[in-house]
Amino acid sequence: MDTDRLLADRYRLLAELGRGETGVVWQARDEALGRPVAVKEIRAAEGLSPAEVRLSYARLEQEAMTAGRVSHRNVTTVHNVVVEDGRLWIVMELVRGLPLSAVLEVEGALPPARAARIGAEAVSALRSAHEAGVVHRDLKPSNVLLGNDGRVVLTDFGIALVKTGAARSGEPVGEPEFLSPECARGQEPGPAADLWALGVLLYLTVEGVSPFRRDTPKETLRAVAGYVDGALPAPRRAGPLGPVVEGLLRADPAARMPAAEAERLLRVAAAGGAPRATPPPASAEARPRPAGADVEDGGDRDGDRSAPPAPGTAPAPPEPSSPWDADRGPRGVLLAVVGLLVVLLAALAVAVSLR
């Protein structure tokens, strides 16, 4: 037992808060500042060679230091990274509350408005992290903390690197049911992969079941890797979250709903509204042509839907286009200018006669 151990001559370990695949979380006290902190003791996956362990720790240390630069109320603040006794220890803000996984286990599926609030806070945290160049890699209910102070806090950024021995090239990082299709096929996770995981998390939160979980991790990974749009079981309880879930769970990462749009829709749903996703931009063929543009096929120009001229007849002159008056044409503009000059001359004559 490491209870009462003084880590790095500063952090005293007081009690074990929990343990999982990546290590043990301790409640501790920062003796230098006299404040409570959480310390995560990272333990590399079994079966790794010493060189793979060192590589995993080095990558995670860099990820943790980068995550420490993310300043956001929905991200656990990283205070320090310590390497001691051949292990990695991450000193973090102590968040008192429960993980979303524990809440779902006790309460079951959550109402859409509550799930939307959790999702809005989570995607806000992801946006801040992505702007800082940090990808979570393992977003899932156990890494979403619901604080006693009402905050929704994301934790464990990048820690999945040591869970599966990511030092081995080609191995996907993260829980199989929350992996994006591109990551399940061996690609490096990017911001779009975190958004996919958020979509799976929202689906699970409102439906009470995971859309991709199978009997074994291998079968789950195969289901995710082979996913195509439209193959997802339609959510029945999502209500206003339906458009967000659909937008985030698109197989092509480039087609996924942007984080800013997802946050906007989720905040509307959290307030009890019925959000509507912004329609995708029209294709080039569907966009209206600018006034005066050449029309090779004889179609309408700037709203003119008249038939093309009959063969052998001269085409009608083009409609006038003027920045002052697009409807009158050159003659109308000239008349307007002359009229304005007459008014000005009359005013000048009246002013002279009164002197």
C-alpha positions, -999 to +999 in steps of 0.1 A: +000+000+000+012+035-009-010+053+016+008+081+034+036+080+008+051+114-001+054+116-038+081+138-052+087+152-017+054+171-021+022+151-027+011+129+002-012+100-008-041+097+016-066+073+002-074+052-029-104+067-048-106+040-075-087+019-099-091+008-135-073-005-165-048+023-166-039+025-129-050+039-095-065+072-086-054+086-052-068+113-030-038+134-020-027+166-004-002+191-019+020+198+011+035+228-005+002+246-011-020+229+014-047+219-010-064+186-019-054+171-053-060+138-072-030+118-082-033+092-110-007+064-109-003+051-144+005+015-149+014+003-183-004-027-199+009-061-192+031-078-217+049-047-229+086-048-233+106-022-212+112-002-244+075-001-252+067+010-216+092+038-218+078+049-252+042+048-238+052+068-208+071+093-228+041+099-251+017+101-222+039+125-203+039+148-234+002+145-237-003+153-200+019+183-202+001+196-233-033+189-216-020+210-187-021+240-210-059+236-215-077+261-193-114+253-193-140+247-165-150+214-181-115+199-182-097+186-152-067+209-145-033+191-147-010+205-120+021+184-124+036+152-141+060+131-120+081+102-130+091+081-099+100+045-093+097+038-130+060+049-130+042+080-142+021+100-118-003+128-130-013+153-104-047+168-111-075+189-097-097+169-073-132+168-086-158+155-061-187+138-078-196+107-098-186+094-133-214+093-158-210+056-160-220+052-123-250+075-128-262+055-158-258+022-139-280+035-111-305+056-130-306+041-164-312+062-195-314+099-189-340+124-202-329+141-234-326+176-218-302+163-191-282+143-216-281+174-239-266+195-210-239+169-203-231+167-240-230+205-244-205+208-216-184+179-229-182+193-265-173+227-251-144+210-233-134+191-265-134+224-285-110+240-261-087+209-260-087+206-298-077+243-302-048+235-279-038+205-301-050+179-276-071+149-286-088+129-259-086+095-276-108+077-251-140+096-244-165+074-226-189+076-196-163+067-170-142+097-182-170+122-178-173+134-142-205+149-129-193+172-101-211+179-069-208+216-079-228+210-111-199+209-134-194+184-161-157+176-163-137+155-188-107+136-175-080+112-186-069+130-218-045+108-237-042+081-210-055+054-233-020+054-249-008+031-221-039+009-218-035-011-250+002-007-254-001+020-281+036+018-286+029-011-310+021+005-343-013-001-359-031-009-326-063+012-321-064+033-289-095+035-268-126+014-260-138-005-291-174+006-288-164+043-287-138+041-315-145+059-347-146+038-380-113+054-392-096+046-359-110+010-359-092+007-392-059+018-378-058+055-385-044+080-360-072+096-340-080+133-346-106+158-333-133+141-355-127+109-336-136+126-303-168+139-319-177+104-330-172+091-295-194+120-282-221+108-306-219+072-292-219+086-256-250+106-263-268+076-279-259+055-249-270+081-224-305+086-238-312+051-251-296+031-223-278+008-247-246+011-267-252+010-305-220-009-313-214-032-284-211-069-294-203-101-275-166-097-278-142-067-283-131-081-316-167-083-329-174-048-316-143-035-335-154-053-366-189-037-364-174-002-360-149-006-388-176-018-412-201+009-402-219+028-431-243+057-427-278+046-420-269+013-404-273+026-369-305+015-350-327+046-350-328+062-315-363+060-300-358+082-269-334+108-282-361+133-291-344+166-299-310+150-297-317+129-329-302+154-353-270+158-332-265+120-328-271+115-366-247+144-374-219+131-351-222+095-362-213+099-398-188+074-411-168+099-431-149+121-405-150+151-429-188+149-430-193+148-392-211+177-376-187+204-365-181+208-327-195+244-327-227+233-344-231+203-321-227+226-290-253+251-304-279+224-309-272+207-276-276+239-257-309+245-274-321+210-265-308+214-229-330+245-226-361+225-237-361+236-273-363+216-305-330+223-324-328+221-361-295+213-378-281+238-403-286+223-437-254+214-456-242+240-482-258+237-516-237+220-543-221+242-570-247+230-595-276+241-573-263+276-565-278+305-584-257+321-611-246+357-606-263+384-627-248+387-662-232+352-661-230+333-693-257+307-697-246+280-721-277+259-719-302+287-725-315+285-689-327+314-668-304+343-660-308+363-629-344+351-625-355+355-661-374+324-669-385+334-705-379+309-733-347+312-754-350+331-787-362+312-817-336+301-842-327+329-867-338+357-844-315+381-826-311+375-789-327+400-766-302+426-751-290+417-716-308+431-686-291+462-672-271+457-641-262+488-620-250+492-585-274+521-581-306+508-596-306+473-611-342+476-623-342+508-642-311+504-665-288+532-678-317+554-691-334+553-657-302+562-639-296+591-663-331+605-657-326+603-620-293+622-621-308+649-643-338+653-619-314+656-590-294+683-607-326+703-614-336+702-578-301+713-567-301+743-592-336+754-580-324+753-544-293+774-553-315+800-571-337+804-541-307+808-518-292+835-540-325+855-542-328+856-504-294+871-499 
